């Protein structure tokens, strides 16, 4: 998922430094930086809606709960 310009009002909207970390840890870091975001840890390949929401961050993890995609608002 790409970073979208219209999400810039939320402040930081991408967390590439969390790639390779534990998904639950990554979610807590993101939520700690911006408590207004809805942060969800999701297994890669799971079906999700295609709508864009600047208040949502999906943390994509593998079977070991390791972050495999850059968490991005949108």
Order of alpha helices (4+ residues) and beta strands (2+ residues): beta-alpha-beta-beta-beta
